[in-house]
Amino acid sequence: MGAISVRAKLMLLYLLVTFLGLSAFGMLSYGALRYSLLQGKKTHLQGREDRLISLLRENKAKGVTQPLSEQLRNYALVTHEGNLFHVHTLDGGFIFPIEDASHDWGLLAGQNCQTAAFDSILIDGKPAMVMCHQILVDGRAVLLHIGGTLEEEHYILLKYRNALFLLMPGLLILSSVCGYFLSRFALKPVDRVTRAALGIGISNLSERLPVPPARDEIQRLAIAWNQLLAKLEAAVSRLSQFSADASHDLRTSMTVMLATAQLSLRRPRSEEEYRDALEKIVTECRTGSTLLDALLSLTQSDNFMHEFAFKKIDLCALVISGCRRVEDLAESSGILLDWHLPTETVFIEGDDLLLQRLLGILLDNAIRYTPVDGEIRAEVSTEEEYALVAVRDTGVGMTEEVRRRVFDRFYQADLRERKSSAGSGLGLSIGRWIADAHAAELTVRSTPLEGSVFEIRFPLKASPTTQESMLTMK
C-alpha cells in the first residue's frame, strides 16, 4: 500500500466501503424479506385455523348432524391446501384424516401447543410450514396441525438472492468509477497547490500558494505552507541583506588598503610613514576578519540576529580614528580631509564596531562624490541632550528627489559627476539601520553642485531598551 498513490488509496477505500455496505444491505434485506414472507405464511395459517373454527361453529349452530370427520373432509375438499391439516386427540389418536393415520409429519414432538407453535418441515420432499395449536371442538380439546407449502416463498427468496449476486459486481464497478472521479475531484485543490509549489523557487519566494475557500484540511495545509514560505522568505532576505552589507564593508576595507599601499609606493617614505601605512592596513585586515567571522557565524545561525555590545564610547576618538582610516584614500583622490572637535570629550553609549562602520560609510560616500581639490570635514558637537556628528563635503550634492530616496536599499542616484564606479546602493541604508539601532537620527541636507551634510544625532542618555536590545538585521 505504501507505493500506491493517494488517489488510488482513496478509490480502493471507497470500493471497500461500498462492498461492505452492499454486503450488509444484501444480508439485512434478504433477512428482512425472509422474515416478512414467513410471518405472512404464519398469518395465512392462523387465518385458515380461524375459518375452520368458524365453519364448525356455524355447522353446530345450524344443527348439522354430520360426524366431525365428515365435516372436516368437506372443508378439505373446498379449501386450498385442504389436505394439509390434521386433527389429533390429546393422547395422539387421529380424528382427521382417518385413512392417513400412519403419517404424522413428525410434528413438534414434546410440545402441548396450548399456544400456536410453528415449525418448518419437508412434506413429500418440499418445504412447508406447519402450525400446531390446541383448540376446543364439540367441547373437547384437540390438537390442530395446519400446513402450508413454502415453495413460493423460497422461489421469491432465490430470485432476490440471485438478483443481489448479479447486481453486486456491476455496483462495485460503478462505485470504482465513481470513487476514481470523486478522489480526482477531491484532490484537485492538492494538484493546484502542488503546481504552485513547484513554481516557487529561491528567486520568487514572495509568491504564495492558492488557499481554497473551503474550510478543510487542504486550506489549513495551504495556510501552513504559506506561513512557512513567509518565514523562509524573511530568512533568505535577511541572509542576503547581511551578506550584501558585509560585502559592502569588505569592499570599503579593500579600497582603503589598496589606496594606502598605492600611496606608500608612489615615493620613498620614512620608516615611520611606512609603519603608519602598515598599521592602517592591519586595522583594515582586522575589520575584514571581523566581518568574515560574522559571516561565518551567520551561516551557522538559525535566526540571523546581531547582538549589540553597548559600552561607553569616546565620540571624538571615534571620529579621529575614522578619519585617519580613510585619510590616505582621500589624499590619493586629491581631497582635503579634516575634522573639528569640541574642547570637552563627548561620550555616548553604543557598539564600537557598528559606529566605526557608520562613520566609514559616510566618509567613504563623501570621498566617492567629492571632486578633486574638494574638502571633507567631520565635526563633533553637543546640543542640549544630544551629541551630533556631521560629515560635510563639497561634492556634487543631491536633488530633492535623490535626497528623499538616498537611504533606500539598493538605490543609486544617476550622478554623472561621480568619480568612481557605482556602488551597490547599500551603504547609506546600512548606515540608517546602525543609527536606528542606537536610537539615533541620521539626516541629510544637500544642495546640487554645492555639497551635502550628513548628520547623526545621538541621545546622550541611552535608553535601557536600546542597550539591551537584540535587533534583526533589516
N, C-alpha and C positions, 0 to 999 in steps of 0.2 A: 504493500500500500504506500510505502514511502516514496516510490518512484512515480506514482500516479499523480496527475495534475489535480489541482483543487476542483476544477470544473468536472473532471471525471469522478472524483470522490463524491461531489455533490449529487451527480447523476446516479451513481451507484447507491448512495444513501437514500435518495428519493425512490429508486427502484425497490430497495429493500423494504422501506416503509410501506410502499404501495402493495408489495407482495404480502407482507404481514397483515396489512389492512384488509386486502381481498380475501386472504385465508380466513381471518377472523370473521369477516362478513359472511363468507360462504358457510362456515361451520355453524355460526349463530342462526343464519337464515334457514339453513337446512334443518337444524334442530327445532326452530320455531314452527316451520311448516309441518314437520313430522308430528310435533305436539298438537298442532291445530287439527291435523287430519285424524289423529287418534281420539282427540277429545270429541270431534264431530261424530266419529263412529260410536263412542260411548253414549253420546246423546241420542243417536239413532237407535241403539239397543234399548235404552231406557224408554224411548217413545214406543217401541214395539211392545215392551212389557206393559206400559200403561194402556195401550189399545187392547191387549189381550185381557187384562183385568176388567177393563170397561165392558168388553164383549160378554165376559162371563157374568158380570153383574146385570147386564141388560137381559140376558137369557133367563137368569133367575127371576128377575122382575116380571118378565113376560110369562113365566110358568112353563118354560121349556122343560120337557121330561126326558130329553136325550141324556144318555150317560156322559160323564165328563170326558171320557176318552173320545167319544164321538164328536162332542163339541170342539175339542182340540183338533181333531182330524179335519173338520170343516174349516176351521180357522187356518190350518196349514195349507189347505187347498187354494184358498183365495188370497193368501198373503205372500208377498215377495220374500224369498228365502224362508218360506214357512217350514221347510223341513229342518231348519237349523234351530230348533228349540226342543228341549227335553223337560219333562216334569217328573221329579223323583219324590218318593216319600222320604221322611227324615231318616228312616232306617236303611235307605239305599234302594228300595224297590222302585221299579219303573211304573209310572202312570201313563206316560206317553213318550215315545211310541212303543207300544207293547211288542210289535213284531221285530224291533231292533234293540231288544232289551240287553243284548250282549255288548253293545257299543256305548261306552260312556264318555268318549272324547278325552279321557284322562283329566277330568275337571278338578282343579283346585282342591287337591287332597288335604284333608285335615282342617278345612275351614267350614264354619257353620253358616256362613253367608247371611247372617242376620242383617247386615248392611250390604249393599251392592258391591261385589268384587269383580274385577276384570282380569283377564289373562289372555295372552296371545299363544295360539296353538296352531298345529297343522291339521287340516281336515282334508283327507284324500290327497295329501301332499301339497296342499295350497294353504297360504297363510290366512288365518282368521282370528277374530277376537270373540271371546265368549264372556258373557256376564252371568254370574251366579248370584241369586237373590232369594231369600226365604220370604214367601208370601202366604196369605190365607185364601184357600179355595174351598167353598162349601163348609166353612167353619173349621177347617183343619189346616195345619201348617204343612207346606210342601216346599221343595227346592226347585226353583225355576232356572234353567240354563238356556240362554238365548245367544246364538252365534251369528256372526256376520262376516262375510269374506273381506279380506284386506287387499285384494288384488288391485282394485282401482287406486287405493291409496299408495300401494307400493309402486304402481306404474307412474303415478304423479311424482313421487319422490325420485324414482330412477331418471325420469326425464329432466327434472330440475337439477339433479346431480350432474348429469351429462352436459347440461347447458352451462353449469358452472365450470366444468373442466374444459369445455370448448372456449368459453369466453375469457378465462384467466390468461392464456398466452397472448391473446390479442390485446387485453387490457394492460398486460405487462409491457408489451412492445410500445403501446401508445404512451404509457407512463414514462418509458425510457426516452422517447422522443420529446415529451413534454418536459421531463427532467433536464434534458440537454438544453432546450431553449430557455427554460427558467433559470438554469445556472448561468447560461450565457448572458441573459438579461440582468441577473443579479450581480454579475461580475463586471458589467460594463463600466461602472464608476472606477473599479480597480484598474481596468485597462486604461482608462483615461488618466488616472493618477500615475500609472506606470509609464505611459508615453511621455507625460510631462516631466516625470523624474529623470527619464533617460535624456531629456533635452537640457537638463540643468547641469552645468559644469562649473569649473573654477572661475570661468570668465563671466558667468551670468548668474551668480549666486543670489542676486536680488529678485530673480523670478520665484514664483511660489506655485505650489500645486493647486489645482482646482478643488474647491471644497463643495461636495454635494449638498444640496439643500436639505435632504432628509437627515433627521437626527438619528443616525445609526452608527454602527461601528466604523464604517468607511469614512464617515465625516470626522469622527474622533481621530482616526488614523491620519487623515489628511491634515487636520489641525496640528497634531503632534509632529508630523514631518515638517510642516511649515515653521513651527516653533524651533525645531532642530536646525532648519536651514537658516533661520534668522540668527541663531546663536553662532552657527558656522560662519555666516557672512560677517558677523561682527568680529569674530576671532581672526578670520583671514584679513579683514580690513585693518584691525589693529596690528597684526603681524606685518602687513605690507607697509603700513604707515611708519611703524617703528623702524623697519629695515630702511625705508627711504630716508627717514630722519637721520639714522646712523650713517648712511651713505653720504648724506649731505655734509655731516660733520667730519667724516673721514676725508672727503674731498677738500674741505677747508684746511684741515691739518696738512694734507699733502701739498696743497698750494703754498701754505706758509713755509714748509720745509724746503720746497723747491725754490721759492723766492730767496730764502735765507742762504741756501747753498749757492745759487747763481750770483747773488750779490757778493758773497765772500770770494768767489772765483774771478770776479771782474778785475781786481787789482790786488797786489800784495797787501796784507794786513798784519797788524801786530798779533803776538800770541794771545793777548788779552781779548782782542776783537774776534779772533778765531774761536777762542774759548766761549765767548758770549754767543756766537752763532751756533756752536755745537750744543750749548745749553738750551737754546731755543728749539733746536731740532729734537733734543732729548725730551723736552717738555711736550712737544707735539707728538712724539712717539708714544709717550705715556698716555696722552689723551686718546690717541688712536687705539692703544692697547685696552684702555678702559672701555671704549665703545665696543671693541671686538668682544671683550668679556661679557658686556651687557647683551650683545647679540647672541653669544653662545648660551647665556643664561636664558634668553628668550626662547631658544629652540627647545630647552628642557622644561619650559614653564607651560602651565595649562591655562593661565589667566592673563598673561601679558600685562602684568601690573608693574608699576615702578614705585618703589618705596622711597620717599624723600627723607634724607638725613638733614634735618634743620639744625642749624647751630648759629652762634653769633659770628657775624662776618663784618670785617672792616671794608666798607664800601669804597673808600679811597684807595686802599691797597688793591682791591679787586680791579678798579679802573686802570691803575698804573700797570698791573700785570697784564691786563687785556690789551692795552695799547702797545706795550713792549712786545707782546706776542706777534703783532702784525706790523710793527714799525718797518721791518725790512721789506715786507710786501708793499707798504705804502711808499717807501723810498725808491724801490725798483719801478714803481708806477709813476714817479715824479710828483708825488703828493706830499704835502706837509702835514704831519700828524702831531697834534699837541693835545695836552689835557690841562684842565683848570680845576683846582681842588680848594675846598674851604680851609680856613685856618684850624678848625677843630675836626677831629676824627668823627666820622658818621658810622654808626653801627646799625645793622639790621639783622633779622632772623631769616635764614634761607639755606638752600642747598648750594654749596660752593661750586660743585661741578656744573650744575644746571645754570647757575648765574654766569659762569665763565662762558658757557655755550651761548647764552642770550647776548652777552656783550660782544662776543666774537661774531655772531650773526650780524649785529648792527654795524660793527666796524667793517666786516667783510663786504656787506651790502653797500656801505658808503664808498669804499675803495672801488668797487665794481662800477659805480655810476658817477664817479668824480673824474673829470678830465685832468690831463697833465697840468701841473702848476696850480692845481686846486688845493683846498685846505679842508682838513677834517679835525674837529675839536670835540673831545669828550669832557663833560662837565659834571661835577657833583655839587649839589646844593641841598638846603633844607627849606621846608615851607610848612609852618605850623606842625602838624603831626605826621608829616610825610617827608621822605627823603627822595630826592629827584636825581636821576641820571639822564643826561641829554647827550646825544651824538649828533653834532651839526656837520653838514658838509656843504660845499659849494658846487654840487653836482648838477645834473640835468634837471632835477626836480620832477614833479608829477602833476598831471592834470587832476581835476576834481574826481573824474570817473576812475582814474587809476588809484587815487588815494583811497576811495571807498572800498576797493577790492584788493588792495595790496596785501592784506593779511589772509586772503582766501588761499586754501591749499591748492597747489599746482598752478596758481595764477601767475602769468608772466606778462608784463606790460611790453608793448612794442616800442621800446625806446631806442631809436636809431643812434643816439649819441653814446650808447653803452659801449665801453671799450673791449670788454671780454665777451666770451661766448655765453649763450643763455644758460641759466641755471635750471634747477628742477622745479622752481616755484614753491619750494618747501620751507626755505629759511625763515621768512617772516611769520609763517603760520606756526612753526616750531617756537619761535620767539614769543608769540602771543600765548601759546599754551604754557610755556615756562612762566610767563608773567602771571597768568591766571592761577597757576599752582601756588604762587607766592602772594596771592591776594593783591597783586599789583596791577596797575593800569598802564598799558602800552599804547601810546597815541603817536600820531604823526602830523606834522604841519609841513606843507610844501608849496613852493611856487615854481612854475615851469621856468627852466633856464637859470634859476637863482639858487636852488638847493633845497634841502629837506632837513627837518629836525625831528628825530625820533626821541621820545621822552618816556621814561619809565618812572612811575610814581609808586614808591614803596611805603607801606604803613610802618611807622617807627615802632609800633606795638603790634607784634604779630598775634593773630587770634589763635586760641588753642586748637581750633579745628584745623587751622592751616598747618600748625606744627605737627599734628598727629595724623594728618591725612595720608591716605594711600590712594592715589588717583589713577584712573585708567588713562593710558596714552590715547590721545584723540587723533 
